[in-house]
Amino acid sequence: MEALEELEKILRPYSETLPFDSTTSVAEKLCRVSIRRGGDEESEKACRLLGMLFINEGDNPETSELFHKVKTILLQRGTPSALEALGMACFVGAEDETTTLRTMASFESFFTKAGRAEAFTMAAAVRAWTLDATTLSPDVLLEYVLGESGRSAGLAIRRYAVKETPKGDGPRDLKLAATGALALVLEMTTTEEDSDEEEEDEDTDGGDLTSFSSIQESMTGSLIDAATSPKILSLASLETALDRVSDGLSSGRKKVSSKDKALRKRIAAELESDVVIEIGNREVVELYRRVDLTRLNAFRSILESGSSDHLAYNPFLRDVFELGDPPARDASANPNSRKYFGDEKTRSRSRAEGRQYNNRRNELWD
């Protein structure tokens, strides 16, 4: 365990400077030893490192092959960190939409069957499902959630999003993940042209959720519920606000009307998903689509402090967010590079300063 912690310290700067050149060997070692046979804490750290490897390597034939190698092991492990790593592996390495849909179906087995997994695991499966759904074309996603294969997933996600919040961090995390999934599906499917409405008359086999309009109404209603009901926690960050609301109850009478309004505004603002961030090279990026925020949250979960540097210099991430080619790395604008590796100019200057110090010291003693 101590050895793995030391390894994590060593690899921390690597998450910010992209030096991996032997992804397959490192990933297979992580899966074979730490993820499959390690303890909970060891497996969790190894899964994060595995996700980091996929992000470092980017989209190429190697990562596609690696994704298929690690998929079974991660599903068998079935922990939140393993599902998160698999979601990222699929996002990076899946070669086509059919492969993505099959992986999404694997995630669904964790949250569509009652009692299959605990709430935190179900939430991780929903988030991984949502991340991979961002890679689908809108018509494929719509056909999937309306079809026989994905219909149960859509209904389960809607149920978790609108259900009153039970006690516990896990169920609240599940509600947050489900609300995000609903927002994503609604955003992606409503970006299609109005010609989709012509297909409504073609799907008349009966049953609910069998047309574009019905799923749109269902999901819109779910999001309205999430944004207006004070009983529903749609954001993990609002737990403190809810606790304050609970503290405001006395003698069976609610004295929290103003707090309720503020709470609803904050939830609605989150669902609007408009975020401006400054990344490592002082570049300002505005993200306003749920698709982009879903991806950003997934990358941040794995990269943590390295996410800003990756957005600035990782060609794969810049392609994902359509930021263009990365600028030339400048050690003066990137303290991490100077801190951990240093360029040749920095090293030469240090050696020169050292020689000057030694010369002055020798002159004093001569």
Sine and cosine of phi, psi and omega as CSV:
sin_phi,cos_phi,sin_psi,cos_psi,sin_omega,cos_omega
0.00,0.00,-0.70,0.72,0.02,-1.00
-0.89,0.46,-0.59,0.81,0.01,-1.00
-0.90,0.44,-0.64,0.77,0.00,-1.00
-0.93,0.38,-0.62,0.78,0.04,-1.00
-0.90,0.45,-0.63,0.78,0.05,-1.00
-0.91,0.42,-0.63,0.78,0.04,-1.00
-0.88,0.47,-0.65,0.76,0.00,-1.00
-0.90,0.44,-0.64,0.77,0.04,-1.00
-0.88,0.47,-0.65,0.76,-0.01,-1.00
-0.92,0.39,-0.62,0.78,-0.09,-1.00
-0.99,0.11,-0.19,0.98,-0.05,-1.00
-0.84,0.55,-0.73,0.68,0.04,-1.00
-0.91,0.41,-0.43,0.90,0.00,-1.00
-0.91,0.41,-0.47,0.88,0.03,-1.00
-0.91,0.41,-0.28,0.96,-0.06,-1.00
-0.94,-0.34,-0.09,1.00,-0.10,-1.00
-0.74,-0.67,0.10,1.00,0.19,-0.98
0.82,0.58,0.77,0.64,-0.06,-1.00
-0.99,-0.12,-0.03,1.00,-0.11,-0.99
-0.89,0.45,0.74,-0.67,0.06,-1.00
-0.75,-0.66,0.11,0.99,0.03,-1.00
-0.70,-0.72,0.85,0.52,-0.13,-0.99
-0.87,0.49,-0.72,0.70,-0.11,-0.99
-0.87,0.49,-0.74,0.68,-0.05,-1.00
-0.91,0.41,-0.67,0.74,0.01,-1.00
-0.91,0.42,-0.70,0.72,-0.03,-1.00
-0.90,0.43,-0.68,0.73,0.01,-1.00
-0.90,0.44,-0.61,0.79,0.05,-1.00
-0.90,0.43,-0.69,0.72,0.02,-1.00
-0.87,0.50,-0.71,0.71,-0.04,-1.00
-0.93,0.37,-0.69,0.73,-0.10,-0.99
-0.94,0.34,-0.58,0.82,-0.10,-0.99
-0.97,-0.24,-0.90,0.44,-0.19,-0.98
-0.98,0.21,-0.67,0.74,-0.07,-1.00
-0.98,0.22,-0.71,0.71,-0.08,-1.00
-0.97,0.25,-0.68,0.73,-0.14,-0.99
-0.91,-0.42,-0.09,1.00,-0.04,-1.00
-0.98,0.19,0.22,-0.98,0.07,-1.00
-0.95,0.32,0.02,-1.00,-0.09,-1.00
-0.87,0.50,-0.75,0.66,-0.05,-1.00
-0.93,0.38,-0.67,0.75,0.02,-1.00
-0.90,0.44,-0.68,0.73,0.00,-1.00
-0.90,0.44,-0.64,0.77,-0.01,-1.00
-0.88,0.47,-0.70,0.71,0.00,-1.00
-0.92,0.38,-0.62,0.78,0.01,-1.00
-0.91,0.41,-0.60,0.80,0.03,-1.00
-0.90,0.43,-0.64,0.77,0.04,-1.00
-0.91,0.42,-0.67,0.75,0.04,-1.00
-0.90,0.45,-0.59,0.80,0.03,-1.00
-0.90,0.43,-0.71,0.71,0.06,-1.00
-0.87,0.50,-0.60,0.80,0.03,-1.00
-0.89,0.45,-0.63,0.78,0.02,-1.00
-0.88,0.47,-0.68,0.73,0.02,-1.00
-0.89,0.46,-0.67,0.75,0.00,-1.00
-0.92,0.40,-0.65,0.76,0.03,-1.00
-0.88,0.47,-0.67,0.75,-0.11,-0.99
-0.98,0.22,-0.60,0.80,0.01,-1.00
0.98,0.19,-0.15,-0.99,-0.10,-1.00
-0.99,0.13,0.94,-0.35,0.06,-1.00
-0.34,-0.94,0.17,-0.99,-0.03,-1.00
-0.85,0.53,-0.54,0.84,0.01,-1.00
-0.89,0.45,-0.72,0.69,-0.02,-1.00
-0.94,0.35,-0.51,0.86,0.07,-1.00
-0.90,0.45,-0.70,0.71,0.03,-1.00
-0.91,0.41,-0.65,0.76,-0.01,-1.00
-0.91,0.42,-0.63,0.78,0.03,-1.00
-0.82,0.57,-0.71,0.70,0.00,-1.00
-0.93,0.38,-0.48,0.87,0.01,-1.00
-0.95,0.31,-0.60,0.80,-0.10,-0.99
-1.00,-0.05,-0.22,0.98,-0.12,-0.99
-0.85,0.53,-0.77,0.64,-0.06,-1.00
-0.89,0.45,-0.67,0.74,-0.02,-1.00
-0.89,0.46,-0.69,0.73,-0.02,-1.00
-0.93,0.38,-0.62,0.78,0.04,-1.00
-0.92,0.39,-0.63,0.78,0.02,-1.00
-0.91,0.41,-0.61,0.79,0.05,-1.00
-0.91,0.41,-0.73,0.68,0.18,-0.98
0.90,0.43,0.34,0.94,0.05,-1.00
-1.00,0.02,0.27,-0.96,0.04,-1.00
-0.82,0.57,-0.68,0.73,-0.01,-1.00
-0.92,0.38,-0.58,0.82,0.03,-1.00
-0.93,0.38,-0.65,0.76,0.02,-1.00
-0.93,0.37,-0.60,0.80,0.06,-1.00
-0.89,0.46,-0.68,0.73,0.02,-1.00
-0.91,0.42,-0.64,0.77,0.01,-1.00
-0.92,0.39,-0.62,0.78,0.06,-1.00
-0.86,0.51,-0.67,0.74,0.03,-1.00
-0.94,0.35,-0.63,0.77,0.02,-1.00
-0.88,0.48,-0.65,0.76,0.03,-1.00
-0.93,0.36,-0.67,0.74,0.01,-1.00
-0.85,0.53,-0.65,0.76,-0.05,-1.00
-1.00,0.10,-0.67,0.74,-0.24,-0.97
-0.97,-0.23,-0.21,0.98,-0.02,-1.00
-0.90,0.43,0.77,-0.64,-0.11,-0.99
-1.00,0.09,-0.31,0.95,0.00,-1.00
-0.40,-0.92,0.10,-0.99,-0.06,-1.00
-0.94,0.34,-0.50,0.87,0.04,-1.00
-0.89,0.46,-0.69,0.72,0.05,-1.00
-0.89,0.46,-0.66,0.75,0.02,-1.00
-0.89,0.45,-0.69,0.72,0.00,-1.00
-0.89,0.45,-0.61,0.79,0.03,-1.00
-0.91,0.42,-0.63,0.77,0.03,-1.00
-0.93,0.37,-0.64,0.77,0.07,-1.00
-0.87,0.49,-0.62,0.79,0.05,-1.00
-0.89,0.45,-0.57,0.82,0.05,-1.00
-0.91,0.42,-0.64,0.77,0.05,-1.00
-0.91,0.41,-0.59,0.81,-0.05,-1.00
-0.88,0.48,-0.50,0.87,-0.01,-1.00
-0.90,0.44,-0.31,0.95,0.00,-1.00
-1.00,0.06,-0.39,0.92,-0.07,-1.00
-0.82,-0.57,-0.05,1.00,0.03,-1.00
-0.99,-0.11,-0.32,0.95,-0.01,-1.00
-0.98,-0.21,0.83,-0.55,-0.05,-1.00
-0.88,0.47,0.72,-0.70,0.07,-1.00
0.98,0.20,0.04,1.00,-0.03,-1.00
-0.94,0.35,-0.60,0.80,-0.08,-1.00
-0.52,-0.86,0.29,-0.96,0.05,-1.00
-0.98,0.22,0.19,-0.98,-0.17,-0.99
-0.88,0.47,-0.66,0.75,-0.01,-1.00
-0.89,0.46,-0.63,0.77,0.03,-1.00
-0.93,0.38,-0.66,0.75,0.05,-1.00
-0.88,0.47,-0.66,0.75,0.01,-1.00
-0.89,0.45,-0.66,0.75,0.02,-1.00
-0.90,0.44,-0.63,0.78,0.03,-1.00
-0.91,0.42,-0.65,0.76,0.03,-1.00
-0.90,0.43,-0.67,0.74,0.01,-1.00
-0.91,0.42,-0.66,0.76,0.04,-1.00
-0.91,0.42,-0.66,0.75,0.06,-1.00
-0.86,0.51,-0.69,0.72,-0.03,-1.00
-0.92,0.39,-0.68,0.73,0.02,-1.00
-0.86,0.52,-0.73,0.68,-0.03,-1.00
-0.94,0.34,-0.47,0.88,0.05,-1.00
-0.90,0.44,-0.42,0.91,0.00,-1.00
-0.92,0.39,-0.30,0.95,-0.02,-1.00
-1.00,0.04,-0.15,0.99,-0.03,-1.00
-0.99,0.11,0.45,-0.89,0.15,-0.99
-0.96,0.28,0.49,-0.87,-0.06,-1.00
-0.82,0.57,-0.64,0.77,-0.04,-1.00
-0.94,0.35,-0.58,0.81,0.04,-1.00
-0.92,0.38,-0.69,0.73,0.02,-1.00
-0.89,0.45,-0.69,0.72,0.00,-1.00
-0.89,0.46,-0.71,0.70,0.02,-1.00
-0.88,0.47,-0.58,0.81,-0.04,-1.00
-0.94,0.35,-0.77,0.64,-0.06,-1.00
-0.95,0.31,-0.31,0.95,0.07,-1.00
-1.00,-0.04,-0.30,0.95,-0.08,-1.00
-1.00,0.09,0.00,-1.00,-0.06,-1.00
-0.91,0.41,-0.60,0.80,-0.09,-1.00
-0.94,0.35,-0.74,0.67,-0.11,-0.99
-0.99,-0.16,-0.04,1.00,-0.08,-1.00
-0.89,0.46,-0.66,0.75,-0.01,-1.00
-0.90,0.44,-0.56,0.83,0.03,-1.00
-0.92,0.40,-0.70,0.71,0.02,-1.00
-0.87,0.49,-0.67,0.74,0.01,-1.00
-0.92,0.38,-0.64,0.77,0.00,-1.00
-0.91,0.42,-0.69,0.72,0.00,-1.00
-0.89,0.46,-0.68,0.73,0.03,-1.00
-0.89,0.46,-0.64,0.77,-0.02,-1.00
-0.89,0.45,-0.69,0.73,0.00,-1.00
-0.93,0.38,-0.54,0.84,-0.06,-1.00
-0.95,0.30,-0.60,0.80,-0.11,-0.99
-0.99,-0.15,-0.16,0.99,-0.02,-1.00
-0.94,0.35,0.60,-0.80,0.05,-1.00
-0.86,0.51,0.61,-0.80,-0.10,-0.99
-0.94,0.33,0.89,-0.46,0.13,-0.99
-0.98,0.21,0.11,-0.99,-0.01,-1.00
-0.97,0.24,0.48,-0.88,0.06,-1.00
0.93,-0.37,0.57,-0.82,-0.01,-1.00
-0.93,0.37,-0.59,0.81,-0.02,-1.00
-0.87,0.49,-0.81,0.59,0.04,-1.00
-0.86,0.50,-0.58,0.82,0.04,-1.00
-0.93,0.38,-0.62,0.78,0.06,-1.00
-0.90,0.44,-0.63,0.78,0.04,-1.00
-0.90,0.43,-0.66,0.75,0.01,-1.00
-0.90,0.44,-0.66,0.75,0.04,-1.00
-0.88,0.47,-0.72,0.70,0.00,-1.00
-0.89,0.45,-0.66,0.75,-0.03,-1.00
-0.93,0.38,-0.63,0.77,0.03,-1.00
-0.90,0.44,-0.65,0.76,0.07,-1.00
-0.89,0.45,-0.63,0.78,0.03,-1.00
-0.91,0.42,-0.67,0.74,0.03,-1.00
-0.88,0.47,-0.70,0.71,0.00,-1.00
-0.88,0.48,-0.63,0.77,0.00,-1.00
-0.91,0.42,-0.76,0.65,-0.03,-1.00
-0.88,0.48,-0.67,0.74,0.02,-1.00
-0.89,0.46,-0.71,0.71,-0.01,-1.00
-0.89,0.45,-0.72,0.69,-0.07,-1.00
-0.93,0.37,-0.64,0.77,-0.06,-1.00
-0.98,0.22,-0.44,0.90,0.01,-1.00
-1.00,0.07,-0.04,1.00,0.09,-1.00
-0.99,0.13,-0.16,0.99,0.07,-1.00
-0.94,0.33,0.41,-0.91,-0.01,-1.00
-0.94,0.35,0.27,-0.96,-0.02,-1.00
-0.89,0.45,-0.16,0.99,0.02,-1.00
-0.89,0.45,-0.33,0.95,0.04,-1.00
-0.89,0.45,-0.45,0.89,-0.03,-1.00
-0.91,0.41,-0.39,0.92,0.02,-1.00
-0.93,0.37,-0.34,0.94,-0.03,-1.00
-0.99,0.14,-0.16,0.99,-0.05,-1.00
-0.87,0.49,-0.68,0.74,-0.05,-1.00
-0.94,0.34,-0.33,0.95,-0.03,-1.00
-0.98,0.20,-0.44,0.90,0.01,-1.00
-0.98,-0.19,1.00,0.06,-0.07,-1.00
-0.82,-0.57,0.52,0.85,-0.03,-1.00
-0.98,0.18,-0.04,1.00,0.05,-1.00
0.99,-0.11,0.12,-0.99,-0.01,-1.00
1.00,0.06,0.41,-0.91,0.01,-1.00
-0.99,0.11,0.27,-0.96,-0.01,-1.00
0.83,0.56,0.66,0.75,0.02,-1.00
-0.91,-0.42,0.25,0.97,0.06,-1.00
-0.55,-0.84,0.29,-0.96,-0.01,-1.00
-0.88,0.48,-0.69,0.73,-0.06,-1.00
-0.90,0.43,-0.62,0.79,-0.05,-1.00
-0.93,0.37,-0.66,0.75,0.01,-1.00
-0.94,0.34,-0.56,0.83,0.03,-1.00
-0.90,0.43,-0.71,0.70,0.02,-1.00
-0.89,0.45,-0.67,0.74,-0.02,-1.00
-0.88,0.47,-0.74,0.67,-0.05,-1.00
-0.96,0.29,-0.58,0.82,0.07,-1.00
-0.88,0.47,-0.69,0.72,0.05,-1.00
-0.88,0.48,-0.63,0.78,0.02,-1.00
-0.89,0.45,-0.68,0.73,-0.01,-1.00
-0.93,0.36,-0.58,0.81,0.07,-1.00
-0.89,0.45,-0.68,0.73,0.05,-1.00
-0.86,0.52,-0.71,0.70,-0.04,-1.00
-0.90,0.43,-0.54,0.84,-0.08,-1.00
-1.00,0.04,-0.25,0.97,-0.11,-0.99
-0.87,-0.49,-0.34,0.94,-0.06,-1.00
-1.00,0.07,0.85,-0.53,0.03,-1.00
-0.94,0.35,-0.20,0.98,0.00,-1.00
-1.00,0.08,-0.19,0.98,-0.07,-1.00
-0.96,-0.29,0.82,-0.57,0.06,-1.00
-0.99,-0.10,0.93,-0.36,-0.02,-1.00
-0.99,-0.16,-0.17,0.99,-0.02,-1.00
-0.74,-0.67,0.76,-0.66,0.02,-1.00
-0.88,0.47,-0.54,0.84,-0.04,-1.00
-0.94,0.35,-0.19,0.98,-0.03,-1.00
-1.00,-0.07,0.15,0.99,-0.03,-1.00
-0.87,0.49,-0.66,0.75,0.03,-1.00
-0.88,0.47,-0.66,0.75,0.01,-1.00
-0.89,0.46,-0.64,0.77,0.02,-1.00
-0.92,0.40,-0.61,0.79,0.04,-1.00
-0.88,0.48,-0.62,0.79,0.04,-1.00
-0.92,0.40,-0.60,0.80,0.06,-1.00
-0.88,0.47,-0.68,0.73,0.01,-1.00
-0.89,0.45,-0.63,0.78,0.01,-1.00
-0.92,0.40,-0.35,0.94,-0.03,-1.00
-0.99,0.13,-0.05,1.00,0.00,-1.00
-1.00,0.09,0.75,-0.66,0.04,-1.00
-0.51,-0.86,0.66,-0.75,0.04,-1.00
0.82,0.57,0.53,0.85,0.06,-1.00
0.96,0.29,0.11,0.99,-0.02,-1.00
-0.92,-0.39,0.68,-0.73,0.00,-1.00
-1.00,0.06,0.76,-0.65,0.07,-1.00
-0.83,-0.56,0.71,0.70,-0.16,-0.99
-0.78,-0.63,0.42,0.91,-0.08,-1.00
-0.86,0.51,-0.70,0.72,0.00,-1.00
-0.92,0.39,-0.61,0.80,0.03,-1.00
-0.93,0.38,-0.62,0.79,0.04,-1.00
-0.86,0.50,-0.68,0.73,0.00,-1.00
-0.89,0.45,-0.69,0.73,0.01,-1.00
-0.90,0.43,-0.63,0.78,0.01,-1.00
-0.89,0.45,-0.71,0.71,0.00,-1.00
-0.90,0.45,-0.62,0.79,0.02,-1.00
-0.90,0.44,-0.63,0.78,-0.01,-1.00
-0.93,0.38,-0.63,0.78,0.04,-1.00
-0.91,0.41,-0.71,0.70,0.01,-1.00
-0.89,0.46,-0.62,0.78,0.02,-1.00
-0.90,0.44,-0.61,0.79,0.04,-1.00
-0.91,0.42,-0.64,0.77,-0.02,-1.00
-0.93,0.37,-0.41,0.91,0.07,-1.00
-0.95,0.32,-0.40,0.91,0.20,-0.98
0.84,0.54,0.82,0.58,0.06,-1.00
-0.90,-0.43,0.93,-0.37,-0.12,-0.99
-0.75,-0.66,0.69,-0.73,0.09,-1.00
-0.88,-0.47,0.81,-0.59,-0.02,-1.00
-0.78,-0.62,0.46,-0.89,0.09,-1.00
-0.94,-0.34,0.83,-0.55,-0.09,-1.00
-0.98,-0.18,-0.03,-1.00,-0.25,-0.97
-0.82,0.57,-0.54,0.84,-0.04,-1.00
-0.99,-0.12,0.44,0.90,-0.01,-1.00
0.90,0.44,0.43,0.90,0.05,-1.00
-1.00,-0.02,0.72,-0.70,0.00,-1.00
-0.99,-0.12,0.78,-0.63,-0.03,-1.00
-0.84,-0.55,0.75,-0.67,0.04,-1.00
-0.95,-0.32,0.82,-0.57,0.02,-1.00
-0.89,-0.45,0.84,-0.55,-0.04,-1.00
-0.81,-0.59,-0.09,1.00,0.01,-1.00
-0.99,-0.13,0.60,-0.80,0.08,-1.00
-0.87,0.49,-0.54,0.84,0.05,-1.00
-0.85,0.53,-0.75,0.67,-0.03,-1.00
-0.92,0.39,-0.65,0.76,-0.02,-1.00
-0.93,0.36,-0.58,0.81,0.07,-1.00
-0.87,0.50,-0.70,0.71,0.01,-1.00
-0.92,0.38,-0.68,0.73,-0.01,-1.00
-0.87,0.50,-0.70,0.71,0.00,-1.00
-0.89,0.46,-0.61,0.79,0.02,-1.00
-0.92,0.40,-0.69,0.72,0.02,-1.00
-0.91,0.42,-0.67,0.75,-0.01,-1.00
-0.90,0.43,-0.58,0.81,-0.01,-1.00
-0.88,0.48,-0.57,0.82,-0.03,-1.00
-1.00,-0.01,-0.71,0.71,-0.11,-0.99
-1.00,0.10,-0.43,0.90,-0.03,-1.00
0.77,0.63,-0.89,-0.45,-0.09,-1.00
-0.91,0.41,-0.31,0.95,-0.01,-1.00
-1.00,0.09,-0.07,1.00,-0.10,-0.99
-0.90,0.44,-0.62,0.79,-0.02,-1.00
-0.91,0.42,-0.68,0.73,0.01,-1.00
-0.91,0.41,-0.61,0.79,0.03,-1.00
-0.91,0.42,-0.67,0.74,0.04,-1.00
-0.89,0.46,-0.50,0.87,-0.02,-1.00
-0.98,0.18,-0.60,0.80,-0.21,-0.98
-0.79,-0.62,-0.21,0.98,-0.02,-1.00
-0.99,0.16,0.91,-0.42,-0.03,-1.00
-0.85,0.52,-0.57,0.82,-0.02,-1.00
-0.91,0.42,-0.75,0.66,-0.01,-1.00
-0.92,0.40,-0.61,0.79,0.02,-1.00
-0.91,0.41,-0.52,0.85,0.08,-1.00
-0.95,0.32,-0.63,0.78,0.02,-1.00
-0.86,0.51,-0.68,0.73,-0.05,-1.00
-0.99,-0.13,0.16,0.99,0.06,-1.00
0.82,0.58,0.78,0.63,-0.02,-1.00
-0.99,-0.15,-0.02,1.00,-0.01,-1.00
1.00,0.08,-0.06,-1.00,-0.01,-1.00
-0.92,0.40,0.57,-0.82,0.02,-1.00
-0.94,0.34,0.55,-0.84,0.06,-1.00
-0.96,0.30,0.24,-0.97,0.07,-1.00
-0.90,0.44,0.67,-0.74,-0.02,-1.00
-0.94,0.34,0.78,-0.62,-0.02,-1.00
-0.88,-0.47,0.91,-0.41,-0.06,-1.00
-0.86,0.51,-0.53,0.85,-0.01,-1.00
-0.93,0.37,-0.46,0.89,0.01,-1.00
-0.99,-0.12,-0.04,1.00,-0.06,-1.00
-0.76,-0.65,1.00,0.10,-0.06,-1.00
-0.86,0.51,-0.47,0.88,0.00,-1.00
-0.90,0.44,-0.67,0.75,0.01,-1.00
-0.89,0.46,-0.68,0.73,-0.01,-1.00
-0.93,0.37,-0.60,0.80,-0.07,-1.00
-0.93,0.37,-0.70,0.71,-0.15,-0.99
-1.00,-0.09,-0.53,0.85,-0.09,-1.00
-0.83,-0.56,-0.76,0.65,-0.03,-1.00
0.96,0.28,0.66,-0.75,0.05,-1.00
-1.00,0.04,0.08,-1.00,-0.09,-1.00
-0.88,0.47,-0.57,0.82,-0.01,-1.00
-0.90,0.43,-0.67,0.74,0.00,-1.00
-0.90,0.43,-0.69,0.72,-0.01,-1.00
-0.91,0.41,-0.65,0.76,0.01,-1.00
-0.90,0.44,-0.66,0.75,0.01,-1.00
-0.90,0.45,-0.65,0.76,0.01,-1.00
-0.89,0.45,-0.68,0.74,0.01,-1.00
-0.91,0.42,-0.65,0.76,0.01,-1.00
-0.90,0.44,-0.68,0.74,0.02,-1.00
-0.89,0.45,-0.61,0.79,0.04,-1.00
-0.90,0.44,-0.66,0.75,0.02,-1.00
-0.91,0.41,-0.64,0.76,0.02,-1.00
-0.88,0.47,-0.66,0.75,0.01,-1.00
-0.89,0.45,-0.70,0.71,-0.01,-1.00
-0.90,0.43,-0.63,0.77,0.02,-1.00
-0.90,0.44,-0.69,0.73,0.02,-1.00
-0.90,0.44,-0.64,0.77,0.00,-1.00
-0.90,0.44,-0.66,0.75,0.00,-1.00
-0.92,0.40,-0.60,0.80,0.02,-1.00
-0.89,0.46,-0.61,0.79,0.00,-1.00
-0.91,0.42,-0.56,0.83,-0.07,-1.00
-1.00,0.01,-0.20,0.98,-0.01,-1.00
-0.96,0.27,0.00,0.00,0.00,0.00
